[in-house]
């Protein structure tokens, strides 16, 4: 394969007059030789000198650390905090409790996804709501609360060795259960850890006050954990079949179309966008998200037309090269009426030629029994 890093989908264009925000770890990335790019209004590392593929493979086999400080944090507190979130977001907070985290959506009135969010229920009457970078103000306007993004860094330590290697740095953080939230201390400062991630691997996300973030990050890297950038974060999440806002989620795309109906608390009462979503559930979504596995290494790209025979049936939302499968992979929204199920052969129009692909189940990695594997890939 080419030594060039796969492109990261969705960086928001930034005008010369708009200053990019910087993570508390910006100088650490500069010192490490990271390639920095604009993403969602932030200047963030795309990759370090070893490259995206090396970072991707390290996450699948050992452990990496992502700076995800560009994600927002909106702190919602007070006796009415639970009710505000419950009537605004899709998922049902009654399924969890203090010390737990939950994936959820903020919908528009038409039922499409304004943002996908992780809620950290820190304690009674306190929630840290974590939206995507470009949506922080929009989410704050919807749920209230205070934007605390600039007060902390968030470091995601991911991979099969993540907890073992993090244990020597922050044992309480390393011990956090999956989708749980627990406090820990670093340099005498109060921090939070959540057993969440965006790679398909086990891992921990650590929210650390900005003033001690650099020392924590340096300690994490000193525990034989490789720094990784947005390029690897994207190829990892795509292999895991996870959606990216602005691609698999966004205006005109509902949770049902994205196969995420499980994030909707149908039994909890009203929430924004419920009526439109109920109507779609009754009729059935007109399109659904499907995985595509290319026959070769060339990936499809966002916006490429998917055809079944002579008929166009959908459009690619994300595509890239899979370092684990050594094949092109993609997610695509496909017309439900076309009846394009698993195993169906399709073509994807890319740069004037048709690529052969097959509709497959996601996640792409780890593959289901009988699915293709890269030579030498871990089992």
N, C-alpha and C positions, 0 to 999 in steps of 0.2 A: 504494500500500500504506500501511498505518498506520505512523505514526512510532514506534510502540512497538517495543522490542527483542523479537525472538523469545525465548521462554523456553528456558532451558538444562535439558535433562532430567537427572534424577537427583540434584539436590542433596540430601544427607542432612539430614533434619531435625535440628536441634541444640537441645537443651533450654537454658533460661535459665541453668542451673547448669553447663553445659559450655562451657569457654572454647575459642573457635576459635583454631587456630594461625595464625600470620601469616608470610608470606614475608619474607625480608630486604629485599624491595623494597616493603614495605607503604607506607612513607611516600612513596615515589615515586608510587604509585598515588593516594594521597590528594591529593598536590600536583597531579596531572594531572586531578583531578575525577572519578575513576572511580566508578562505581556498584559497591559491594562487596556480595558475597553469601556465604552459607555454602555450601561445597561440599566434601563428603568430609571434614568436620572442619576445614576451612581457611576463612579469610576471603579471598576472591579477587575480582579485578575481573571483573564481568559485561560491562561496556562502558564506554567513555570518552565524553565529551560528544558526539562526532560520531555515535555510534550504531553498532549492530552491523552494519547493512547497509553503511555506509561502510567499516568495518573489513574486512568480507568482500570487498568489491570491490577494496580496496587490496591484499589478499593475492593475489587473482587477477590483478591487473594490475601490481603493483609489489612492495612488501615491507612486512611487518608484524613486530612482535615480541610474542610471548606470554610472560608469566611463567608457567612451568609448574613452579615450585618445589614445588607441592603433590604432585607425583609423588614417589614414594619413591626412595631409593637405599640398597641393601643391598650392602655391600662383602664379597665372598667371596674369601678369600685362602688361600694355602698349597698344599702339594704335592697335597692331595686335592680342591682346589676344582673342578677339571674333572670328576672322577668324581662328586662330590656333585650338581653341576648336571645332569650327563648322566643320572643315574638318577632325577632328580626332575622335570625339565621335559620337555616333549614333543619339541621340536625336537632335531636332531642337531648338536651343536657341532663334530663332525668336518667339517662342511661349510664351516666358517670357520676362523679362527685369530686370534692376537693382532693387534690393530689393526682388528678388524671388529666389527660389531654384528649381532644376530640377534633376530627376533621369535619368541616362543615362548609356551607356555601352561603353567600349573600346574593340574592336574586334581584333582578329588575322586575318590574311589574309584569312583563311578558313571559316571565319564567326562565329567562336566560341568565347565565351566571355572570354577575358583576365581579365577583372574586371568589376564589377558594381560599380557605382560611384554616389555620390550626388555632384552637382555643386551649390555652393552658389555664386550668382551674387551679389557681395557686393555693387559695385558702377560702374560707367562708367570706363571701362578699368581695373577693378579689379575683379578677380574670385578666390574663394577658392575652389579648387577641392579636394574632400574627397574620397580617395580610401580605400580599405581594407588594413589592417595592413601589410600583407606580400607583397603587390603589390605597395607600395608607390614609390619605385625607378623605377619600370617598367612604372608606369603612368607618373612620372616626365620625364622620357626619351621620352615618346610619346608626351607630351603636352608642354614640357619646364617648365619654372617657377622655383620657389625656395621651397624647403622642409622646412616648418615652424612647423612641428609636435612637435619638442622639445620645442617650445616657448609657448605652451598653454596646458591646459587640456580641455577636452570636457566632459560635464556632461549632460546626457540625463534624463530629468525629465518626466516620463510617467505615464499615468493613468487618470481616469475620474476626479480626484480631483487635477491633476497636476497643472493646471494654477491657480486655486483658492489658493492653498497652496504656490505656488511660488510667488504670487502677493505681499505678505508681505516681500519678500526678494529682488526681482527685478521686479517691476511692469512693466517696459518696456519690459522685456523678456517675462513675462507672457502674455502680450497682443499681441505678434507676431502672425500673421495669419498663417493658415496652408500653408506650402510650401512658406512662405515668410521669408525674412531675415531682421533683424533690429539691429542697434547698441544699446548698453546700457552700463552703467558704474558700476563698482564695485571697491570700495576703490580708486576712482579716476582714475582707469585704464579702457581703452577702451576694450569692450567685444562685442561679436556678439551672437545673438540668431536666431535660425531657427525653424520654425514650422514643424519639421520632426521627425521621429522616426522609430522604428523597432519592434513594439509590437502589432500593430492593435488597440492601444488606442491613444487618443489624447495626445499631449505632446510637449515639447520644448527641443531642444539641445542647450546648452550654451557653447561657446568657450571663455575661460577665461585665461588671461595671467598666466603663470606658477607660478609667484611669489605671486599671490593672490588666486590661485586655492584652497588651503586648507581652507582659511577663507570662501570662497564662498561655498564650499562643506559642511563645518560645519554648515553654516547658513541654507543651504537647508535641511540638516538632522534635524536641530532644528525647522523646520517648519512642523514637523510631517510627514516627507517623509522618507520612509524606504530605506536603501541601498540595492541594488540588484546586483547579479553577473552574470557571463556569463551563468550559468546553467539556470536561469530563462529567460535570454534574448533569449536563444535558444528555450525553450519550448513555450515562448510567440510568437516568430516569426513563429514557426511551426504551432501553432494553427491558426495564422493569414494567413497561406499559403504563407509566404514570403520566397524567395530563399536565400540560403547561398552559397557564393562563395566557390568552391571546392566540392560542393554537387549537387545543382540544376543548377549551372552555373560553367563554367570552360572549360578546353580543350575538344574539341569534342562536346560541348553543345552550341547550338545557342540560341538567343533570341526567335526564332520561336518555337523551341522545348520546351522552358520553358514557353510558353504562354505569352511572353513579347514583342510581335511584336509592341505594342503601344509605345515602347521606341525608335523606329526607325523612323527617319525623312525621309521618302521616297522622299519627294518633295524638299529636300534642296541641292541636288548635291552630289558630291563624299564624301565618308568617308572611313576610313580603313575597309576592309572586305565587302564592299557593293556588289561587283560582286558575291561573293560566296553566300551571303545572298539572293540576287535577284534570283539566280538559285534555291536555296532551296524553296523560296516562290513560284516560278513557278511550281515546281514539287510537293510541299507539303513536310513538314518535315516527316522523316521516323519514328519518335517517338515523343511522347508528354508527358508532365508532368501531372500526375493524383494524386488526393488525395485518400487515403485508410483509411477507418475506421474499426478497428478491432472489432471482436465480443466480445472480452474480454479486460482485463486490460493489457495483455502482449503486448509490442510494437514490431513491426518489427525493424530491424536494417539495417544500410547502407550496401548495397551489397546483401541483401536477395533477392532470386529469387521470382518473382511474376508469378503465373500460372493461366490460365483460363482452367479448366478441366485438361487434361493431358499435355497441351502444355505450356511451358514457354513463357511469353509474355513481360517480363520486369524485372526491377531491382529497388529496393528501393534506393533512394538517401539520405533520412533522415527519422528517425523514433524515436518516444519517447512516453511517457505517457502524456496524456492530463489531467491536473488537473481540468479543467472545465468540460470536458465530462466524466471523469473517465474511459476512454477507451484508447487503443493504437491507435495512428494515425501515418500516414506516407505519404511522397511524393515519387512517383516512376515514372521513365521514362518507358513508355509502348509503344510497337510497334503499330503504327497507323493502320497497316493492320489487327491487331487482332480485331479491332472494339469493344474495351472494354470501353463502355460508362458508364455514371452515372447509378447506381443501379445494375451493374454487380457484381456477386459474384466471388471472386477470392480467391486463397490461397497464403500464403507467407511462404516460408521455413525458419524457425528460429530454430537453434540448434537441427536439426534432426527431427523436427515435423512441420506439416503444420498448420498455423494459418488461421482461416476463417476471411475474410475481405470483405468489399463492396467498390466499387468505388464511391466516393462522390465528390460533388463540394467543392471547397475551396472559402473562408476561412472556416476552421473547426469551428472557433469561431469569431464573433457570428454566431450560426448556422442559416440556413434558416428555414422558417416555417416548422414544422413537423419533423425536425431533432432531434435526442436524446439530452437531456440535463442532466447534473449532478443534483442529488437531492440537492435542496437548492441553485442551481446556480441563480445568479441575472437575472432578465428578463428586 
